[in-house]
Amino acid sequence: MPSLAFIVQRLTCGTSYVVSDDTDVFLLLLHYYLEDGLTFLVTMESPIKDRVVVDNNKTVEKHRNIIPEILVVAM
């Protein structure tokens, strides 16, 4: 799913909003964002009402050095 989201994003050049409550999707979004050097806005929002919206751009900025290790451990 993240790969498809980024392919669509590259074609449309806008903001990506991902609705998911899955940790694997979150980690894959961070991984692709970091590895591909992306700069557009990507947020992840839970389908469950009143949960936090995650700004993936800021998360990548803050945790850039540990994202590759987290993905290896999680998978």
Secondary structure as UniProt FT lines:
FT   HELIX           2..12
FT   STRAND          16..19
FT   HELIX           23..35
FT   TURN            36..37
FT   STRAND          42..45
FT   TURN            49..50
FT   STRAND          53..55
FT   HELIX           56..63
FT   TURN            64..66
FT   HELIX           67..74
//
